[in-house]
Amino acid sequence: MSTREKTKCSRDGMGSKTALCFFVLTFVALLSFYVAEICEAQEKYVIRFQHEFSATHHRAKPLREWADLIEERSKGALKIEIYLASQLFKPAELVRAVQMGAVEAGNTYTFNIANSVPQYNIFASPFMWDTTEQLMKTVRGEIGEILNKYAEEKGIKALGYLPYWQEAQCLVSRKPLKIPSDCKGIMVRVNDDISAKLIKLWGGGGSYMAAGELYMALQRGTLNGAFANLPTSVERKWYEVAPYSVLIPYYAVCGVPFINKAYFYKLPKELQQIVLDTSAEIEKKSVQLALEHFVWGENFMKERGYKPYTPTPEERALWEMNTAPIGESLMKDVPGGLELLKKVRALMKKG
């Protein structure tokens, strides 16, 4: 091979190497750009999530687990920023804030959602569900689908239902209450118009009062009792001044994690599914947690000599008697309300 040919080959080799280097560098640059774009896109999926509990509250723990699992399963594509103790908005304002997009998501009670989605008043209809199992079967079926549809029409998407144990609902009092006639002449703290109508039906009177003021009112005898649930009575030490409790499922209360509808449907499909699947998983766990909390409260009371009273079937029927019209008055002016009430009553065989 001549010197000229060798020089040509050398130049050709160098040219090939240069081209290869250029290709590799270009590929690396494009890959880096692509990765940067992915990272940038991931950082955009931030969900600010508010609830009203402290970090150590038993209702906050499943919500923290929910957030952690979503971040883990999305490999960081979804970041959940939790705001504790109603840091951004008051509980009564949260639904509106999520509807307006002022915050992406939150957890609140069914009665707060009912202010914006009145069909959720079905949960406050008296004596609809005897057990937590019945309640959860309802919200996981057709009734839940109907409620979710109404919620989406108002700009929010319900992600699940985290029940308070239905069997733990009670009326706490300074004297024993076994049947409705025992309520004659007593004055109790009521939570809303429904509980006010119930105590009136049973011969007593109702008074609205902040939870923080109730202990002193019961201690002084200003009030004789309160609508509550057993674990809350233990946590707030109401049992010290109102040692009696009759377990009656006067209505249902659930926590509802929910999200701005428009924001949710802008998420990639795979991220939407992660949120839905994780929410369903936490909902299932919350039922067991609610039971454990009820058992804890019941055992706490029994250990101190305060035995909650469970009415006999005949006594339960007396508590429930003539309460159906209260539910009808609650739902009659709600679009689709009476039809929804009829469906639930049919499922529960409540006539």
C-alpha positions as CSV (number, residue, x, y, z in Angstrom):
1,M,0.0,0.0,0.0
2,S,1.4,3.4,-1.0
3,T,2.0,6.2,1.5
4,R,-0.9,8.2,-0.1
5,E,-3.3,5.2,0.4
6,K,-2.2,4.8,4.0
7,T,-2.8,8.5,4.6
8,K,-6.2,8.2,3.0
9,C,-7.2,5.2,5.2
10,S,-6.0,7.0,8.3
11,R,-8.1,10.0,7.4
12,D,-11.1,7.8,6.6
13,G,-10.7,6.1,10.0
14,M,-10.4,9.3,11.8
15,G,-13.6,10.5,10.0
16,S,-15.5,7.4,11.0
17,K,-14.4,7.9,14.6
18,T,-15.4,11.5,14.5
19,A,-18.8,10.6,13.1
20,L,-19.2,7.9,15.7
21,C,-18.2,10.3,18.5
22,F,-20.6,12.9,17.1
23,F,-23.5,10.4,17.1
24,V,-22.7,9.2,20.6
25,L,-22.5,12.8,21.9
26,T,-25.8,13.7,20.2
27,F,-27.5,10.6,21.6
28,V,-26.3,11.4,25.1
29,A,-27.5,15.0,24.8
30,L,-30.9,13.9,23.5
31,L,-31.2,11.3,26.2
32,S,-30.2,13.8,28.9
33,F,-32.8,16.3,27.4
34,Y,-35.4,13.5,27.4
35,V,-34.7,12.5,31.0
36,A,-34.8,16.2,32.0
37,E,-38.1,16.5,30.3
38,I,-39.5,13.5,32.2
39,C,-38.2,14.9,35.5
40,E,-39.7,18.2,34.8
41,A,-43.0,16.6,33.9
42,Q,-42.9,14.5,37.1
43,E,-42.5,17.6,39.2
44,K,-45.6,19.1,37.8
45,Y,-47.8,16.4,39.4
46,V,-48.1,17.8,42.9
47,I,-51.3,17.2,44.9
48,R,-51.8,19.5,47.9
49,F,-54.0,17.5,50.3
50,Q,-55.6,18.9,53.4
51,H,-57.3,17.2,56.3
52,E,-58.2,18.4,59.8
53,F,-56.3,16.0,62.0
54,S,-53.0,16.2,63.8
55,A,-50.1,14.0,62.6
56,T,-50.7,11.5,65.4
57,H,-54.5,11.3,65.2
58,H,-55.7,7.8,64.3
59,R,-57.7,9.2,61.3
60,A,-54.5,10.8,59.9
61,K,-52.5,7.6,59.7
62,P,-54.3,5.9,56.8
63,L,-54.2,9.2,54.9
64,R,-50.4,9.3,55.4
65,E,-50.2,5.7,54.2
66,W,-52.3,6.6,51.2
67,A,-50.0,9.5,50.2
68,D,-46.8,7.4,50.8
69,L,-48.1,4.5,48.7
70,I,-49.1,6.8,45.8
71,E,-45.6,8.4,45.7
72,E,-44.0,4.9,45.9
73,R,-46.1,3.3,43.2
74,S,-45.9,6.3,40.9
75,K,-42.1,6.2,41.3
76,G,-42.2,9.9,42.3
77,A,-44.4,11.0,39.4
78,L,-47.0,12.0,41.9
79,K,-46.0,14.0,45.0
80,I,-48.6,14.4,47.8
81,E,-48.1,17.4,50.0
82,I,-50.2,16.9,53.2
83,Y,-51.4,19.9,55.1
84,L,-52.4,18.9,58.6
85,A,-55.0,20.4,61.0
86,S,-56.8,22.5,58.4
87,Q,-53.8,24.7,57.7
88,L,-55.1,26.1,54.5
89,F,-58.8,26.2,54.8
90,K,-61.4,25.6,57.5
91,P,-63.2,22.2,57.3
92,A,-66.4,23.8,56.1
93,E,-64.5,25.7,53.3
94,L,-62.4,22.8,52.0
95,V,-64.9,21.4,49.5
96,R,-65.4,24.8,47.9
97,A,-61.6,25.3,47.8
98,V,-61.1,22.0,46.0
99,Q,-63.9,22.8,43.6
100,M,-62.2,26.1,42.7
101,G,-58.8,24.5,42.4
102,A,-57.4,26.6,45.3
103,V,-56.1,23.2,46.6
104,E,-56.1,20.0,44.6
105,A,-57.5,17.5,47.2
106,G,-58.5,16.9,50.7
107,N,-60.4,14.7,53.2
108,T,-63.6,15.8,54.9
109,Y,-66.8,14.4,56.3
110,T,-69.9,13.4,54.3
111,F,-71.9,16.2,56.0
112,N,-69.4,18.8,54.7
113,I,-69.6,17.4,51.2
114,A,-73.5,17.6,51.5
115,N,-73.3,21.4,51.6
116,S,-72.1,21.3,47.9
117,V,-73.5,17.9,46.8
118,P,-76.8,17.6,48.7
119,Q,-77.3,14.0,47.7
120,Y,-74.7,13.2,50.3
121,N,-77.4,14.0,52.9
122,I,-78.4,10.4,52.5
123,F,-75.7,9.6,55.1
124,A,-77.6,11.7,57.6
125,S,-81.0,10.1,57.0
126,P,-81.9,8.4,60.3
127,F,-81.4,4.7,60.9
128,M,-80.6,3.8,57.3
129,W,-77.7,1.4,58.1
130,D,-77.6,-0.9,61.1
131,T,-74.0,-2.0,60.6
132,T,-70.8,-0.8,59.0
133,E,-70.8,-3.8,56.7
134,Q,-74.2,-2.7,55.3
135,L,-72.9,0.9,54.9
136,M,-69.8,-0.1,53.0
137,K,-71.6,-2.6,50.8
138,T,-73.9,0.3,49.8
139,V,-71.2,2.8,48.9
140,R,-69.2,0.2,47.0
141,G,-72.2,-0.6,44.8
142,E,-74.8,1.3,42.8
143,I,-75.5,3.9,45.5
144,G,-71.8,4.8,45.6
145,E,-71.7,5.2,41.8
146,I,-74.8,7.5,41.9
147,L,-73.2,9.6,44.6
148,N,-69.9,9.8,42.7
149,K,-71.7,10.9,39.6
150,Y,-73.4,13.8,41.5
151,A,-70.0,14.7,43.0
152,E,-68.4,14.9,39.6
153,E,-71.2,17.2,38.4
154,K,-70.0,19.6,41.1
155,G,-66.4,19.4,40.1
156,I,-65.0,16.9,42.7
157,K,-64.2,13.2,42.5
158,A,-64.7,11.1,45.6
159,L,-61.8,8.6,46.0
160,G,-63.3,6.4,48.8
161,Y,-65.2,6.2,52.0
162,L,-63.5,5.9,55.4
163,P,-66.2,5.0,57.9
164,Y,-66.7,5.8,61.5
165,W,-67.8,2.5,63.0
166,Q,-71.6,2.5,62.6
167,E,-72.1,0.4,65.7
168,A,-70.2,3.0,67.8
169,Q,-72.8,5.8,67.2
170,C,-74.4,6.6,70.5
171,L,-76.2,9.0,72.8
172,V,-74.1,9.8,75.8
173,S,-75.9,11.0,78.9
174,R,-75.7,11.8,82.7
175,K,-78.4,9.2,83.4
176,P,-79.2,5.8,81.8
177,L,-81.1,5.9,78.5
178,K,-82.5,2.6,77.3
179,I,-85.6,3.6,75.3
180,P,-86.7,6.8,73.7
181,S,-89.2,7.7,76.5
182,D,-86.1,8.0,78.9
183,C,-85.2,11.1,76.9
184,K,-88.3,13.0,78.0
185,G,-87.4,16.4,79.4
186,I,-83.6,16.2,79.0
187,M,-81.5,18.6,77.0
188,V,-78.7,17.3,74.8
189,R,-76.1,18.7,72.5
190,V,-77.1,18.2,68.8
191,N,-74.9,18.3,65.7
192,D,-77.4,19.4,63.1
193,D,-81.1,19.7,62.2
194,I,-81.5,15.9,62.0
195,S,-80.2,15.2,65.5
196,A,-82.3,18.1,66.7
197,K,-85.5,16.6,65.2
198,L,-84.6,13.1,66.6
199,I,-84.3,14.3,70.2
200,K,-87.5,16.3,69.8
201,L,-89.3,13.2,68.6
202,W,-88.1,11.4,71.7
203,G,-89.4,14.0,74.0
204,G,-86.2,16.0,74.8
205,G,-84.6,19.2,73.6
206,G,-81.6,20.1,71.6
207,S,-78.8,22.7,71.9
208,Y,-76.0,23.5,69.4
209,M,-72.7,23.8,71.1
210,A,-69.0,23.6,70.2
211,A,-67.4,20.3,71.1
212,G,-64.8,22.1,73.2
213,E,-67.5,23.5,75.4
214,L,-69.4,20.3,76.0
215,Y,-67.4,18.8,78.9
216,M,-68.1,21.8,81.1
217,A,-71.8,21.9,80.1
218,L,-72.2,18.2,81.0
219,Q,-70.3,18.7,84.2
220,R,-72.5,21.6,85.3
221,G,-75.7,19.9,84.2
222,T,-76.5,22.6,81.7
223,L,-76.8,19.7,79.2
224,N,-77.8,16.2,80.1
225,G,-76.3,14.4,77.1
226,A,-74.9,14.5,73.5
227,F,-75.1,12.7,70.2
228,A,-71.6,11.2,69.7
229,N,-69.7,8.1,69.0
230,L,-68.1,6.0,71.6
231,P,-64.4,6.5,70.8
232,T,-64.9,10.3,70.6
233,S,-66.5,10.3,74.0
234,V,-63.5,8.5,75.4
235,E,-61.0,10.8,73.6
236,R,-62.7,13.9,74.8
237,K,-63.3,12.4,78.3
238,W,-67.0,13.1,78.1
239,Y,-67.5,9.7,79.9
240,E,-66.2,11.4,83.1
241,V,-69.3,13.7,83.2
242,A,-71.7,11.6,81.1
243,P,-70.9,8.0,82.1
244,Y,-73.9,6.4,80.3
245,S,-74.2,5.6,76.6
246,V,-76.8,3.9,74.5
247,L,-75.5,2.5,71.2
248,I,-77.9,3.5,68.4
249,P,-76.9,4.0,64.7
250,Y,-78.8,7.2,64.4
251,Y,-77.0,8.1,61.2
252,A,-73.7,7.4,59.3
253,V,-70.5,9.4,59.0
254,C,-67.6,8.8,56.7
255,G,-64.5,10.6,55.9
256,V,-64.2,11.1,52.2
257,P,-60.8,11.7,50.4
258,F,-61.6,13.7,47.3
259,I,-59.9,15.5,44.5
260,N,-60.6,18.3,42.0
261,K,-62.2,16.5,39.0
262,A,-60.4,18.5,36.3
263,Y,-57.0,18.0,37.9
264,F,-57.6,14.3,38.3
265,Y,-58.5,13.7,34.6
266,K,-55.5,15.7,33.5
267,L,-53.2,13.1,35.1
268,P,-51.9,10.4,32.8
269,K,-54.2,7.3,32.8
270,E,-51.6,5.2,34.6
271,L,-51.4,7.7,37.4
272,Q,-55.1,8.0,37.7
273,Q,-55.3,4.2,38.1
274,I,-52.6,4.3,40.9
275,V,-54.7,6.9,42.8
276,L,-57.9,4.8,42.4
277,D,-56.3,1.5,43.3
278,T,-54.5,2.9,46.3
279,S,-57.6,4.7,47.5
280,A,-59.6,1.4,47.3
281,E,-56.9,-0.3,49.3
282,I,-56.9,2.3,52.0
283,E,-60.7,2.3,52.2
284,K,-60.7,-1.5,52.8
285,K,-58.1,-1.1,55.6
286,S,-60.0,1.8,57.2
287,V,-63.0,-0.5,57.9
288,Q,-60.8,-2.7,60.1
289,L,-59.2,0.4,61.7
290,A,-62.7,1.8,62.6
291,L,-63.6,-1.6,64.2
292,E,-60.4,-1.6,66.2
293,H,-61.0,2.0,67.4
294,F,-64.5,1.1,68.5
295,V,-63.3,-2.0,70.4
296,W,-60.7,0.1,72.0
297,G,-63.3,2.7,73.2
298,E,-65.7,0.0,74.4
299,N,-63.0,-1.8,76.4
300,F,-61.8,1.5,77.8
301,M,-65.3,2.2,79.1
302,K,-65.8,-1.3,80.5
303,E,-62.5,-1.3,82.3
304,R,-63.6,1.8,84.2
305,G,-67.1,0.4,85.0
306,Y,-68.9,2.3,82.3
307,K,-70.7,-0.3,80.2
308,P,-72.2,1.0,77.0
309,Y,-75.8,-0.2,76.6
310,T,-76.8,-2.1,73.5
311,P,-80.6,-2.0,73.1
312,T,-82.6,-5.2,72.5
313,P,-84.2,-5.6,69.0
314,E,-87.5,-4.5,70.5
315,E,-85.9,-1.4,72.1
316,R,-84.1,-0.7,68.8
317,A,-87.4,-0.7,67.0
318,L,-88.7,1.9,69.5
319,W,-85.7,4.2,68.8
320,E,-86.3,3.9,65.0
321,M,-90.0,4.3,65.2
322,N,-91.4,7.3,63.3
323,T,-88.0,8.5,62.1
324,A,-88.6,7.8,58.4
325,P,-90.4,11.1,57.8
326,I,-87.3,12.9,59.0
327,G,-85.2,11.3,56.3
328,E,-87.9,12.1,53.7
329,S,-88.0,15.8,54.7
330,L,-84.2,15.9,54.4
331,M,-84.2,14.5,50.9
332,K,-87.4,15.8,49.3
333,D,-85.9,19.0,47.9
334,V,-82.7,17.3,46.7
335,P,-82.5,16.5,43.0
336,G,-83.0,12.7,42.8
337,G,-83.1,12.7,46.6
338,L,-86.3,10.7,47.2
339,E,-85.4,8.2,44.6
340,L,-82.0,7.7,46.2
341,L,-83.6,7.3,49.6
342,K,-86.0,4.7,48.1
343,K,-83.1,2.7,46.6
344,V,-81.2,2.6,49.9
345,R,-84.3,1.6,51.9
346,A,-84.9,-1.2,49.4
347,L,-81.4,-2.4,49.8
348,M,-81.6,-2.3,53.6
349,K,-85.2,-3.8,53.5
350,K,-86.4,-0.8,55.4
351,G,-89.8,-0.6,53.7
